Every structure is written in structure tokens, then in C-alpha cells.
């Protein structure tokens, strides 16, 4: 619980709301009215006031695919067992882009949801504005620090306070393949890019799209960050996307990753259209494509469609990344407002960390539990491998840029936009794209200094 007297709380909230308005107004000016219409269409935005039912929580999130909905059902049903209603407010859109816009508009309008899905460093920004409920008591009573992976525990902490409840850990550097297609053509899972190129050539010769891919910005950037990890490993990856080191952006390894991205475009279905990741995943399981690179939330949907690992689809690490884990962590944050919903919010935080939810939620979501020692017997081979690599520690881990684990929203958006510009425009050379990315790093670096 936040330790603050009521007069101080009032002054603090007035100050932080003014700060929030100043910070967010520029970002919202172009789409605030549109986001407001989206929020109205999805469901009424209920103000967190004393008139609202204390036994219900409005939860804003972007879990809308088949596997994701099953995972949400685990949470909502457990909450219902405690006589608390989960008021679902789902905003479609990959990587939470639409949900983030709606959330900002609701906060500025004074209608913040009681609970929201937030990923990565961004909830630290909300916490710095004094808007999030601190879950220190829940964390202490649940012994979270001992149970959680150190990387997860560190992420939840903001200036010594726990500001979010963890749900699961996603591995993003996964290569999925259609088992029937690979068996029919006598193909082996590629462990290197040289092997990948040979497999892609055989798939193309057989009239099958070698690599399924969408042209959506976040999906292009997700593919690219796996290539950076493959090319340079976690240490270089962090220099690039966490430290924003100008020297890293000038490194030849970034150029090689850009060249690989352009080469991979040649084994995709051209033109590469903007499609949802679920539509791209369908292309793989229908046998129209042989391979697909995506986070393990795709596995959650494969399972929801009645498919199982090693039978209808296979799961391996992207070439060159078998020993690494490109991660994103699902979390729930609670808006404090007048604290009338605090008891229900704390119950949800406790539920999120319960053994049953950690097991069932992540089974449906395709992720792994945030616990250091989960029951691995209930995991498929893909999840066991994810857990094994994540358990190796920080030297083997890379925080996803695209999924807000590495840096702030402004920097992420600038890099993602530049990557998509390069991807769609073949007239932009790899060297020019590298120069543009280096310029972004210099402009947005925390130090502002060129090394």
C-alpha cells in the first residue's frame, strides 16, 4: 500500500496528473478522438469512483486470439471464485499498440481502468507519475522475491516498490515449422542460416512459401530483433537496444542483420501484406508456408486450434539463438485512483501468482511461469526448452525491443518505424538504413553523447 497522508496524496495526484497530461497530450493529439470512439465501441469506460462496485474490476488488455482468450478465462474464473467480477475490456491489435492508445485516452479523461495489461519498462513510467497501486504488501506476503526469477523481480520494482503482478514469460526467438511438410520433403530443422537457406530453397521448389510473414511494423521488427540476437548475442543486443550505444549502431553486426532481413524477404510471399499474426500462423498450419518466426503466443493458438507440438507443428530456436532467450513478460498493473478497489486489485495480484494460475494461464498462453521452480512435467518440449534457457540467467537473456522490455515507447516506435521503412522500400540500402538507425540512437540516447 502507498504510504502517504491524504493531503499529501491529493497534492501528489494533482501534480502527477498535470505531469501525465503534459507528457501524453502531444502523443494523443492526432488520435485521441479515434481512440475514444474505440473505447466506446468496445464497452463503456467506467470511472473508478466510490459509486462503482467494489466487487468488480475493469481490465483493459489486448489478449484477443484463441489461445489468449483461454488464458484470460483462467484469470476471470479464478477471480469469480472470490466473488469479484472481471469486466473485460479487450482492444484488438498486435503488440498492444491500439490498447496503449486507448489506455492513455482513458487516463487523461479521468476514466482509468482498475487493471491494465502493461509490458516492460512502460509501467515504470506510469508508476513515476504516481498513478499505480503499489503491491508491496501482497508481494511480501506471497514471498514473491524468493519465488520469482531475478529478471522478473527486477522488472516489477520501481524505486523500491512493486508496481505490477507478473503472469508469464514469453520466448520470442522461436522458429515454427509444419511437421507434415517437412516430413514429406525430407527436411531437417535448420540450426544455422546456411541450413535455413537450403531448406527455404527446397520449400520454394515444392511450391510452398518458405517463411510466413506479415508486413505489420511490429511483426517486421520482431523478426529483425531475433536476427540481431542471432548475429551478435545478448551482450551486443543490449548495447544496441537497451544502452542505445552509438558504437553498437555503427557495428558491422547491425549491417549483417539488415542484410539477412532483406534476404529473408526473398523467401516470403510477395508482396508481403499487412496481416494479423494469427492469419500468418494459419498459413503455416494449413501447409501453405513451411516456417514461421514468432513469439510462443503462437504456440498457444496452435494448441487452441487442436494442434500439438512435435505432431502438427514443430518448435525450435531461430538459427544462431539456441542458447539465448529473447523475452517478453506479461504483467498486470493496477491504477490507484481513490483506493476503493484496492482489496479486489490485491486479490487479483495474489491470483496471478498462485500455482494453479501460473500453470494453467501459461499453458494456454504458450508462455512459461514466472516462478524459478515451476512444475515442468506439465510443459511441452518447447516450453521446457524456454524455461531451461531462461533459467541460465541474465547473460543469456535479451529484453524485447518491440514488446517494451528494452527501452521507452518513443525510442521503440522510432526504431520500429525505420525498420519497416527499410523493409518495404527496396531502394533503401542496408548501409543507409544503418545510418538512419544510428541517427535515431544519437538523438534518443540517454546520454546524448556519441561514443
N, C-alpha and C positions, 0 to 999 in steps of 0.2 A: 504494500500500500504506500502511496506517496505521502511522505511526512511533511505536511505543510498546513499552516493555520488557514482558516477560511479567508480572512482579509488578505493575507499574502497570496493565497490561491487565486482570489479574484484579480488582484493586480497582476499576478503572473500570467493568468489566462488571457487578460486583456492585452498584455504585451505580446504574448506569443501568437495570439490570433492576428494582431496587427502585422507581426512579422510574417506569419503564414500568408496573409493577404498580399503583402509586398512581394514575397518570393514567388507565389504562384500566379499572380494576376497576369504577368507577362506571358506565362505558358498557356494560360487558359483563354486569352483574349480571342483567339481565332476559332476556338471550337466549343466555348462554354455553352452557348445556346443549343448546339447539336448534342452535346453530352447530356444536357438537362433533359432534352427530349428522349434520349436513350434511356435515361434513368426512369422517366415517367412511364415509358413503354414497358420496361422490364418489371415494374412494380412500384408502388408508392414509397417514396423515401420518408421513413418515419423518424421524426425528431426524437432524440434521446432525452426526453423530459420526464418529469415525475408522473405525467399522465400516461406514459407508456407502460405496458405490462411488465413488471419486473421478472416475470416468468417467461420471457421471450427475448430472443436475440436476433437482430437482423444481421445477416452475414453476407458481405459482398465478396465475390470471388470470380474466377474465370475457369472453373472446372466444369466443362460442359460436354466433353466427349463421353463415350460409353463407359470406359474404364474409370474416368474421373467421377462420373455420376455415381457409380457403385461405391467409390471411396467416400464421397460426400454422404451417401446414405449411411455408412458406418458411423460417421460423426453425429449426424442428425438423430439416428435411432438411439445412440447412447445418451445423447442429450435429453431425448424424450423420456428415457427411463428415469431421469432426475426431475421430471415434470417441468422441463424447460423447452419451449418451442424454438426450433431452428427456422427462422423466417428467411427463406432462400432468396438471394439477390444475385443471380448469375449473369455475368456480362460476357457474351461470346467474344472470341478473339484470341489468337495465339500470343503467347508470351505476356499476356495481361496488359497489352497496350490500351485497349478500349477501357478495361476496368480501371486502370490508373487514371485516365482522364475523368471518368465518372466519379471516382473517389474524390479527386481534387475539387470538382464542382460541388459535390455534396458538402464537403468540409467548409468551403467558402460560403455556401448558402446556409450554414448552421444546421445541417442535417446529416452529420456524420453517422455512419452505421456503427452499431455497437461492436462489431467484429469485422475485420477485413483480412483477406489473404494479402500478405506482403512478402516479398522475397528480397533477401540480401541487405545491402547497406542502406537501402532507402528507408527502412523503418527506423534506422538511427536518425535520419533527417527529421522524421515526424516526431520522434522522441525528443530531439533537441528543441523542438517548438513547444514542448510541454503538453502534448496532446494525447499521449498514450498512457494507458494504465500500467503501472509498474507491478510486476508479478513476483516480487522478491519473496513474499511470504509463501506463495504457492511453490516456488522453486526450492525454497529451503525445506519446507515440509515434505516435498517429494524427493529430496536429495538429488536434484537434477544434476548438479555439478559432478557428482560421482557417477551417475548413470550415463551421461552424455559423452559423445566423442568431444575431445577438447576443441576441435574446429567448430562444432555446433555450439558448444557452450560460449565460446568467444563471440560468435555471431550474435547471440541473443543479448549480450551485455552491452549497455550503453552508459558510460561513465559510472560503472559500478552497479547498475540496476538492470534487472531482467525485464525486457520490454516486449517479448513475444514468446509464444508457445510453439515448440517445434513439432513437426509431424513426420517428415520423411526426407531421405536423401536420394536425389536422382543422379544417375550417371549419364552423361550426355554423349560421350565418345563411343557410341555403340554402332556397330555395323550389323544390320539385319539382312538376312538372305532367305530366299524362297527355297526350302529344302527339296521340294519335288523338282523344281527347275534345275537345281544344282546336281541332283542325283541323275536326272535324265541326260544331262550333258556331261556327266563325269567330272564335275568341277570340285575343286578343293577350296576351302575358305582361305582367302588371301591374308597373309600375315605381313606382307611388305607391299609397297606401292608397285614394285616390279611385278609381283604376283597379281596384284589387283588389275593392272593394265592387261595382263594376259587373260584373266577371267572376263574382263569387260569386252575384250575383242571377241571371245568365243560367244558371249551372250549376244553381242551385236550381230555376229554372223548368223546366229539362230533366229534373228528377228525379234529379240527381246531387248527392251530398254535396259542397259546395264545398271544405271543408277537413277532411282526415282528422286525427284527434287522439285520443290516449289520455288517460284521467283519472289515469294514474300520476303521482305527485308530481313525479318528476324530469322527466317529459315536459312537464307543465304549466309547470314552472319554466324549462325550456329554451325553450319558446315565449315566455315572458314576458321572458327576458333579451334575446332578439332584439328585442322590442318596445321595451325600454329603450334599446338601441343605436340603433334607428330614430328614437326620439323625441329623444335627447339627444347621440348621437355618443359616440366613445370617451372623451373627456375627462370628460364627465358620468358615463358608465358607471363609470369608475374611481373617481370621487368617491363613488359610491354603494356599489359592491360591494368595492372594494379599501380605500379610505380609511374607509368607514363614516361618512361625513360627515353629521352630523345635519341640516346645512343642505341637503344634497342630498336627504335623505329627506323634507324639507319642501317640496321644489321642485315646481312645477306639472307638470313633465315626468313625474314619477313618477305623478301622478294621471292624466295623459293616457294613460300606458302601461297603467294598470289599467283605464281606460275602454275602451281598444282591446281588451284581453284579454276583457272582458265582451262586447263587440260581436262578437268572433270566435266566441265560444261559440254565437252565434245561427246561424252558418253551419256548425256541426258536426253530426254525427249525435247526436241527443239520445235518451236520456241518454248522456252521454259516459262510456263504460265504461273500466275499467282493463284495458288490453291491452298486450301486448308491442309494442315499436316495429316489429318485423318483421311482426306481424299488421296494424298500421296501414299499413305500407308496401305490403302485399299489396292492401289496399283501393284504394290508388292505382293500382297496375299492372293490377288487374283491371277498372278503369274504373268502380268504384263511387264513387270520390271523384275530384275534379278536381285538388286541390292538397294538398301536404303540406310542412310546415316541419320540418326535421330536419338534424342534422349529416351530413357527407358519408360517414359509415359506411353510411348508407342506400344511397348510390350503389354501394358495394362489394357490397351484397347484390343490388341490381338487376342488376349485371354478373354476379354468380354465378348468377342466375336466367336468364341468357341474353339480357338486355336491354342496350341500349346508349344512351348519351346522344345526344339530338337525333333519335333514331328512335322508340323506345317511350316514353322519358321525357325531359323537359327539365329543365334546372337553371339557376336564376337566383338572384340575391341577393334576400333578403327586402326588400320595398319600403322605401326610405329608407336601405338599408345597402350599396349597390353599391360604395362606396369604403372600406368597413370590413371587418375580419376579426375575428369572434368565434371565438376559437381554444381548442382543447384539444390537448395534446401527449402522445402515447403514450411511456411510458418504462418501462424495466426496472430495478429496484433489486435488489441482492444483499445477503443477510444474511451478516454476517461469521462469527459463531459461533466455531469453533476454527481457521478459515482452511484446513481440509483441502480445501475445494472451490474455493479461490481460483484455481488455474490454470484450471479449467474455466469458472468465472464470468468470468474476464478474457477467455477465448476467446469466450464469448457476447457480451460487450460489444464486442469487435472485430468480430464478425459483424454485429451490429446496425448498425454504422456503415459496413459495406462497400458499395461501389457497387451490387452485384447485389441485396443485400437491401433497400437503400434504394429501388431501383427496383421490385422485384417485390412486396415486402411492401406498399408503399403503393398499388400498382396494385390489389391485391386488397382492401386495407382501405378504399379510397376516399379516402385522405389524400394529402398531398404529402410529399416527402422533407424532412429537416431541414437538408439542405445548402443553402448560399446559391446554388450554381450547379449544379443537377441537369440531367439530360437532359430538357428539356421536350418533346422530339419524341415521347416515349412517353406523354405525358399527354393525356387528352381535354380538351375545352374547359372543362369545369367545374373540373378540376384546374389547368389553365393559368391560369384566372382567379383561383383561390385563391392560387396561387404569386405571381402578379403583385401582388395586393393585399397579401399578407403581406410581400413584398419592399419595400413602400413605407416600412416602419419603424414604430416604436412609436406614433407619433401616430395611426396608423390601426388600431391593434390593441386588442382588448378581451379580457381573460382571462375565460374562462367561470367563472361562479359555480358552476353546477351540477356542472361537471366538475373542480372543485377547483383551478382556476387562480388564483382571485381571493383566497380567504380560507380560514380554518381550517374544520375539519369542523363544529364546534359552531355557528358562525355560519351556515354554509351550510345546515345542517339546520334551524335555526330559521327562516330566511327562506323556504326551500322549503316547510316545513310551513304557514307563514302564507299563502303564495301559494295552495297547494292549498285551504286552508280558505276563502279568498275565492272561488276558482274553483267549488267545489261548492255553496256556500251563497249563493244569490242575495239573501238577506236582508241580507248584509253589504254596506254601501255602499262605493264606491270611496274616499270620504273616510275611513271607518272603517278600511279596510284600510291606507291610507297611514299613519294614526296608529299602528296596531299595528306596522307595519314600522319606523316611526321610533322606537318604544319599544324594539324589538329592537336597533336601531343604537345607541341611547344606552346600553343595558345591556351590549352586547358591544363597544363601541368600544374601540380600543387605548388611547385617552387617558381615556375615561370622562367627557369634558367635552362639554357642549353648546356648540356654536359660537355 
